[in-house]
């Protein structure tokens, strides 16, 4: 089975948040609910301040905690490409997925009384298109594809400041890090 994943280049991301907006629009999310979020980190002091951005969504992990802890099977991995899928009909709103994911990917949607999460824009992928966030990125800081191919092309960095240890879930992401983000 191929495992789809994301590549993210921190060195060219401008924090424009167009990926975040495209995701919210595509998923018709209510204000305050984000399946993809751009985080901003800053530090240092004069004369050497630093800042970097981190665009994150569900990492469609090889060993997702959300699927293991979902009591109803509402969260599961799709066999053909490893996408972590969500079946809203099976969700009972217990929030175990939101507490289980070290990346905070599943979100509890108060108005529905259920959770929701990035599904990698599976409808677009199945139609031969790119996920909305990838297509919207003006800087081309996001890419998607077979994670092994992306790792061959860009390296295997998934451990940076601001993210949990990758060994917990083996996320399907690889990152070109900003030098300040290196652990």
Secondary structure, 3 states (H helix, E strand, C coil): CCCEEEEEECCCCCCCCHHHHHHHHHCCCCCCCCCCEEEEEEEEECCEEEEEEEEECCCCCCCCHHHHHCCCCCEEECCCCCCEEECCCCCCCCCHHHHHCCCCCCEEECCCCEEECCCCCHHHHHCCCCCHHHHHCCCCCEEEEEHHHHHHHHCCCCCECCCCCHHHCCCCEEEECCHHHEC
